[in-house]
């Protein structure tokens, strides 16, 4: 694993980010959409991840296009996750990143709509609110349900404070890679992803592995079971993994709260 970042990098403030588990029902239970990041990406190159990315400043100004008011989002998402009034920005970022990275407009049936043109506008720098206005499509923040909340460990040069959402895949839409940030996409059953990861065939990073593992108990029962579980969660405090270092200060492991040895590790 990589070496711990220099001391001045340990003070990096996590940037708000959102990622989304897009779910569909398959023959053997729920499947989740994963995209493979470009091998030249600056963050998690070559890894399979869920569509997502950092919150942009414009995301917080998209309230007029959302189907839920900021106060509703602050209660439904912000209270559960602890992000408060920032819930609007997280939700819009999740919707935007899914359109950017896999060409899906979540929560809306869009038969015949040219989503590629809307996606291109995002890539050209337009805000999600402007794109929604042009398309006359709502931002369905209500379709997103918070699943978990992760904060990148201290000591890494890039850190994110990330909300993970779950959502049902929209009908009449087919995902596609953007051929920039993402190079491959796959619908996978959670147990399939875990088995292939164990064989070294499906590279995933720690938080992704943990999230896929969290789907295992309910995935055989289908998407409704996962969405119902997400909606019933009343508190999702942020998870703060801690790094395990060897004598040369190289990262050799990661621990979560509740794991043996977590409290003994230096969270700073």
N, C-alpha and C positions, 0 to 999 in steps of 0.2 A: 504493500500500500504506500501511499504518498507520505512524505515527511510533513510534520507539523509546520504550519506557517510561522514566519517570524513573529516575534512578540508583538510588534505593532499591528499585525493583522488580527490578533486575538480580540481587538476592540472593534472589529467590523460590526456595524449595526445591521441586523437582518432586514432585508428588504421585503415588504409585503408581496405575497405571490399567491396564486390560486392554481389548482390542478383539478381535473375532473375525470371521474371514472364513468365512462359512457357504457351503459349496460344494455344488453339485449338477451332475449330468451332463445336458447338453442335446444337441440334435441336432448341434451343431457344436463340442462340447467342453465344458469346465467353465464353469459360470456361478457368479457370486458374488452374494450378497444384499447390497444397499446400501440404506440408509435416508437420507431427507433430513431434516436438522435443521430445526426450526421457525425461521422468519425472526426470531423474537423471542428465540432462544436466546442466552445470554451467551457461548457458545463456538462458533465456526464457524457462525454463523447462516446458514441457507439452503444449506449445503453437503451434498453426498452423502458419507456416511461409512459405515464398518462399525459394527454395533452395539457399543457399548462405553461405558465410563465409569470413574470413579474407584473404587479399592478402598475398601470400608468396613471399619471395625474389626471388625465381626461376621463378615466373610468369613474372617478368620484363625481363627475358632473353630468352623468348620463341618466339622472333620476327621471327626467321627463319621458324618456323612452321605455322605462321599466314598467312591468305590470304590477310591481309592488312598490309602495312608497318607502322612502328611506327609514321612516319610523317603524314600519312593519318589518323590514329587513333587519334593523337593529335589534328588534325583539326576537324574531324567529331564528336568525343566524348569529347576530352579534352577542346576545346574551348567552347563548349556548357555548360559543367558542371563546368569548372574552374579547372580541375585537370591537364591540360596541358599534358606534356610528360608522365605522369603516366597513361595515358589512356590505354596503352598496358597492363600494369600489372593488371588493373581493369578488362579488357575484358578477359584476360586469366584466372584470378581467377573465373570469372563468369562461363566460360566454364568448368573449372576444378571442381568446386563445384557441378555443375549439374551432372557430371559423378560420382563424389564421393557419392552424397546424393541420387540421384534417377536413376542412371544408364543410362543417356541419353547423346549421343554425338550430340550436337546441330548443326544444319545447314547442316547436312549430312544425306543422305539416306544410310542405312547400312544393306540391307537385307542379313541375314545369318551371319553377323559378331558376334563374341563372345565378346561382350562388358564387360561381367563379368570378363574376364581375365584382360582386361585393367583396369577396376575399381579396381581389387585386387592389381595391381601394384601401383596404386595411394595410396591405403591404406597402402601399404608396404613402402611408402616413395619416390617412383619415381616421377620425375617432370612431368608436363603435356607435356613439349616439348619432353622428352624422350619417353613417352607413345605414343605421336602422331607419332614420328619417327618409333617406333616399329610397329604401326598399319598401317602406310602409309596413315594416314588420316589427312586432314588439320584442323587447328584450325580456324573455321569460325567466326572470330571476326566480319566480315561484317554482320552476321545475327543478331547481337545484336544492339538494338537501345535504347539509354538512355531515361528513363522515369521520374526519379526524383533523388534527391540528398539529403540525410539526414545525420545529425550529432547528435549523442547521446548527451542528455543534460549534462552539467557540474554537478558534484556531484555524479555521478554514478560510481561504481568501474570498470565497463567495458564500454569503449566508442569506437564507430566506426564512421568513415567517409565513408558513404556507397553510392555507385551508384546503383540505381535500373534500370535494363534493362528489355525490353520486347523482346520476340522472338517467332516465330511460332514453335510449337512442331514438331520434326522430324517424318517423316513417317517411317513405318516398325520398330519402336522401341516401347517397352512397359516399362514404368517406374517401378522401384521397390525400396523398402526401403533398407537401408543399415543395418538395425537391430542394429545399434549402435547409431549414432547421431539421426537418424529418425526411428520412429516406425510405422507410418501410412502415407499413401498418399491418396489424394482425388482430383478429378477433380470437381471444383465447379463453378457455376455461381456466379458472384459478389453479386447479390441481394440475392442469397441463403445463401452465407457466412455471409452477414450482418444480415439477418433475424435470422439465427441460433446463431450468436454471441449475438444478443440482447436477446435471450432466455437463454443465458448461456450455450449453447450446443456446441459452436465452439470457444474455447478460442483463442484470438489474442491480441497482444500487440498494443500499440498506433500507431506506424508508419505503421504496417501491416494493421490495420483498416483504416487508412487514405488512404493508397495506394489502398486497395480494393474499397473504396468509390470513388476514382478517376477514376475507371474503369466504374462506373455505367452509365454515359451518353452515352458512345460509345459501350459498350459490346453488346447491342441488335443488333447492326449492324454488328457484327462479327469481326474476327481477322483483316481483312484488314483495317477496320476503325481505330482500335487501333494502328496498325503499322504505318499507314499514319500519324496519329496525332503525334506519337513519332518522326517520321522523320522530321516533320515540326517544331518542337520546336527549337528555336534559342538560348535560354538561360535558364539554370536550376541552378540558384544559390542555394547553400546549405541551407536547412531548419534547423534552430536552435531552437528546442523546448526549453521551459523554464519550470521549475518545480514549482508547487504551493505547499507550505508547510503549515501545521497547526502550532499551537503554540508549539508543541513538536518536530517540524522539521521532521514530517513524511510527505511523499509525498501523496497528496490528489488529485492532478490533474496535467495536462500538458496543456500548451498554445502554440500556433503557432503564427508567425508574422501575424498581422491582427486581431487576436482574442482580445476581450475585456480584458483589464488588462495585456496584454503581456508586454508592455513597462514598466509597474510599477514593474515587477518581476525582481529579481536579477539574471541576466544571469551568474554571477560569483559564 
